[in-house]
Amino acid sequence: MDERTALRVLADALPAAGDDAAVVDDLVVTTDMLHETTDFPAGTTRYTAGWRAVGASLSDVAAMGVPALAAVAAYAAPRFDEAELADFLRGARDVSALVGAEYVGGDLDHHEEFTLATTAIGRQGDHAPVRRSGATPGDVVCVTGTLGRTAAAIHAFEAGDVDSGNDLFQFTPRVRAGERLAAHATAMMDSSDGLARSLHQLAEASDCGFAVEADRVPLATELTSLVDPSSAWDRGVHFGEDFELVCTLPASAVADATAALADCDTTLSQVGRVVDADSGITVDGEPLSDRGYTHGSE
């Protein structure tokens, strides 16, 4: 059973689940777990691990369109090393501070594998949290930033270029962009499972389809400089772990939403449009496969 199947099993007992974070009164709460063997390639520093793990949870807060408040983490390893702990803490604090949140502590434990479990908390600001379920045919679908940085990072790690790998792994959670988009977005989530899988998840939640135009998908130059165009597009769309935002907007709101991101150090690219559910999810008229990152998949 993979992660998505397990989530469906739990859905009956947790009917409010299904978004990037849970909404509790005026708070949003989310938690993630990352492991050395599946999430941190050889050469990943503890600083990068702290940044990336805490950043992944902060990205879920961003996807709800609310300000980030705080983060905590449980740090588990076969042994405790003072320098590694200090580096982890710096990474966790730096990524939190970058988005206006505070890293406030957590827990320590011994474990046979380096593992981080992180939790982030956000608080509703000027707008209610944005769910995955509001996309409507006639809306457009947009993404922030570029896709493929993590695929490029893995390539760098495998090539022994650990400096580039670590740099690419230290992404910016789009908390500020999420806050700005909340004024316009009808549905939103982050792209941690890849653009293709995110669109399938949004389609399921909103009972809609998507028509994507391949040449509109923004790919990271760090990836396109490494591989041929078709391979770059496939990795950018399916690889996942890029932590950009995928949102739907009324067509009339795109200009205002783009302008709202002017000081957010990111871009907003329109990659397609929302269609009715019977039309499915397509790219240039052909089915877009539901393929991306899934825990527990073979």
C-alpha positions in Angstrom: 0.0 0.0 0.0 1.5 3.4 -1.0 0.9 6.7 0.7 -2.0 7.8 -1.4 -3.9 4.5 -0.9 -3.2 4.7 2.8 -4.6 8.3 2.9 -7.8 7.0 1.2 -8.2 4.3 3.8 -7.9 7.0 6.5 -10.3 9.4 4.8 -13.5 7.9 6.3 -12.1 8.4 9.8 -10.7 11.9 9.0 -13.3 13.6 6.8 -11.6 17.0 7.3 -8.3 15.8 6.0 -7.1 16.2 2.4 -5.5 19.6 2.2 -1.9 20.5 2.7 -2.6 21.4 6.4 -5.4 21.0 8.9 -7.4 24.0 9.9 -8.1 24.4 13.6 -10.0 27.5 14.5 -7.7 30.3 13.1 -4.6 28.1 12.9 -3.3 25.7 10.2 -1.1 22.8 11.3 0.9 20.4 9.2 3.6 17.7 9.8 6.1 15.8 7.7 8.7 13.1 8.1 12.0 12.8 6.1 14.5 9.9 6.2 18.1 9.8 5.2 17.8 6.9 2.7 14.8 8.4 0.9 15.2 12.1 1.2 18.8 13.1 1.9 21.4 11.9 -0.7 24.9 11.3 0.3 26.6 14.6 0.7 23.6 16.4 2.2 24.7 18.6 5.1 22.9 18.7 8.3 22.3 22.4 7.6 20.6 21.6 4.3 18.6 18.8 6.0 17.3 21.2 8.7 16.5 23.8 6.0 14.8 21.3 3.7 12.8 19.4 6.4 11.4 22.5 8.1 11.0 24.2 4.7 8.8 21.3 3.6 6.3 21.9 6.4 6.4 25.6 5.9 5.6 25.0 2.2 2.4 23.3 3.3 1.5 26.4 5.3 2.2 28.5 2.2 -0.2 26.3 0.2 -3.0 27.3 2.5 -2.3 30.9 1.8 -1.7 32.0 5.5 1.3 33.5 7.3 3.7 31.1 9.0 4.0 31.3 12.7 6.3 28.7 14.1 8.0 25.3 13.4 9.3 22.5 15.5 11.2 19.3 14.7 12.0 15.9 16.2 15.6 15.0 15.4 16.6 11.3 15.5 20.0 9.8 14.6 22.2 6.9 15.5 24.4 9.2 17.5 24.4 12.9 18.5 27.2 15.0 17.1 27.6 18.5 18.4 28.6 20.1 15.1 25.8 18.2 13.2 23.2 19.3 15.7 24.4 22.9 15.5 24.3 22.9 11.7 20.8 21.4 11.7 19.6 24.1 14.1 21.1 26.8 11.9 19.3 25.5 8.8 16.0 25.1 10.7 16.2 28.6 12.1 17.4 30.2 8.8 14.6 28.9 6.7 12.0 29.8 9.3 13.3 33.3 9.6 13.3 33.6 5.8 9.5 33.4 5.8 8.8 35.3 9.0 8.3 32.3 11.3 10.3 31.2 14.3 11.9 27.8 14.9 11.0 27.1 18.6 12.5 23.6 19.3 11.3 20.0 19.3 12.6 16.7 20.4 15.8 14.5 20.3 15.8 10.7 19.9 18.2 7.9 18.9 17.3 6.0 15.8 19.1 3.6 13.4 18.6 6.1 10.6 18.8 9.9 10.5 15.2 11.0 10.5 13.5 14.3 10.9 9.8 14.9 11.8 8.7 18.5 11.4 5.6 20.5 12.2 4.7 24.0 11.1 1.9 26.2 12.3 0.3 29.1 10.5 -2.3 31.6 11.5 -5.1 32.9 9.3 -4.4 36.4 8.1 -6.5 38.7 5.9 -8.0 35.7 4.0 -9.4 32.3 4.9 -7.2 29.3 4.2 -7.3 28.2 0.5 -8.5 24.6 0.0 -7.8 22.2 -2.9 -11.5 22.0 -3.6 -12.5 25.3 -5.2 -11.3 25.0 -8.8 -14.0 25.7 -11.4 -14.1 25.2 -15.2 -13.1 28.5 -16.8 -10.4 29.2 -14.2 -6.8 29.1 -15.2 -4.1 27.0 -13.5 -0.8 28.7 -12.6 2.5 27.8 -10.8 5.0 29.9 -9.0 8.7 29.8 -9.8 10.3 27.0 -11.9 10.1 23.3 -11.8 13.0 20.8 -11.8 15.4 22.2 -9.1 15.3 19.0 -7.1 15.8 16.8 -10.1 18.9 18.9 -10.9 20.0 18.7 -7.3 19.9 14.9 -7.4 21.9 14.9 -10.6 24.5 17.1 -8.9 24.7 14.8 -5.8 25.1 11.8 -8.0 27.8 13.5 -10.0 29.7 14.3 -6.7 29.0 18.0 -6.9 27.7 18.2 -3.4 28.0 22.0 -3.1 25.6 22.5 -6.0 23.3 19.7 -4.7 23.1 21.4 -1.3 22.5 24.8 -2.8 19.6 23.5 -4.9 18.1 21.6 -2.0 17.7 24.9 0.0 14.5 26.1 -1.6 12.4 29.1 -0.5 9.0 28.2 0.9 6.5 30.3 -0.9 4.8 31.6 2.3 4.6 35.3 1.2 3.5 34.3 -2.3 0.8 32.1 -0.8 -0.5 34.9 1.3 -0.8 37.2 -1.7 -2.4 34.5 -3.9 -5.0 33.8 -1.2 -6.8 36.9 -2.2 -7.4 35.5 -5.7 -6.9 31.7 -5.7 -9.9 29.3 -5.9 -7.8 26.3 -5.1 -4.1 25.8 -4.1 -1.5 23.2 -3.0 2.2 22.8 -3.2 4.0 20.8 -5.8 5.9 18.5 -3.5 4.6 15.4 -5.4 5.2 17.0 -8.8 3.1 19.2 -11.1 1.3 16.2 -12.7 0.4 14.5 -9.5 -0.7 17.8 -8.0 -3.1 18.4 -10.9 -4.6 15.0 -10.4 -5.0 15.7 -6.7 -6.6 19.1 -7.3 -8.9 17.5 -9.9 -10.0 14.9 -7.5 -10.7 17.4 -4.8 -12.5 19.9 -7.1 -14.2 17.4 -9.4 -12.7 19.0 -12.5 -10.1 18.4 -15.2 -7.1 20.4 -16.6 -5.8 21.2 -20.0 -2.1 22.0 -19.8 0.1 23.5 -22.5 3.5 21.9 -22.4 5.5 25.0 -23.6 4.0 27.1 -20.8 5.4 25.0 -18.0 8.4 26.9 -16.5 11.5 24.7 -16.1 14.5 25.5 -14.0 17.6 26.4 -16.0 19.6 24.3 -13.6 17.8 21.3 -15.1 17.5 22.3 -18.7 21.2 22.9 -18.9 21.8 19.3 -17.9 19.5 17.2 -20.0 17.7 17.3 -23.4 14.4 19.2 -23.6 12.0 16.2 -23.5 13.8 14.7 -20.5 13.8 18.1 -18.7 10.1 18.5 -19.2 9.4 15.0 -18.0 11.5 15.5 -14.8 10.2 19.0 -14.2 6.6 17.8 -14.3 6.9 14.4 -12.7 9.9 14.3 -10.4 8.4 16.4 -7.5 9.9 17.8 -4.4 10.2 21.3 -5.8 7.8 22.9 -3.3 6.3 25.5 -5.6 2.6 26.5 -5.5 0.0 25.2 -7.9 -3.1 27.3 -7.9 -6.3 28.0 -9.9 -7.5 31.6 -10.5 -10.4 33.2 -12.3 -8.9 34.4 -15.6 -9.8 38.0 -14.7 -7.6 37.8 -11.6 -4.3 36.7 -13.2 -3.0 40.2 -13.8 -3.7 41.3 -10.2 -2.3 38.1 -8.8 0.9 38.5 -10.9 1.3 42.1 -9.7 0.7 41.0 -6.1 3.8 38.8 -6.3 6.1 41.6 -7.5 8.0 41.8 -4.2 7.9 38.0 -3.5 11.0 37.0 -5.4 9.1 34.6 -7.6 7.1 34.5 -10.8 3.6 33.3 -11.6 3.2 31.3 -14.9 -0.1 30.3 -16.4 0.2 26.7 -17.6 -3.3 25.8 -18.6 -7.0 26.0 -17.7 -9.6 24.2 -15.7 -12.0 22.2 -17.7 -14.9 19.9 -16.8 -14.1 16.5 -15.1 -15.2 14.5 -18.2 -12.4 16.1 -20.2 -9.8 14.6 -17.9 -6.3 15.9 -17.4 -4.3 16.5 -20.5 -1.2 18.1 -21.9 -1.4 19.4 -25.4 -4.5 17.3 -25.8 -2.9 14.0 -24.6 -3.6 12.4 -21.2 -1.2 13.6 -18.5 -0.2 10.6 -16.4 -0.7 10.6 -12.7 2.9 10.0 -11.9 5.1 11.7 -9.3 6.7 11.2 -5.9 4.8 8.8 -3.6 6.0 7.4 -0.3 5.8 3.6 -0.3 5.7 3.2 -4.0 7.7 0.4 -5.6 
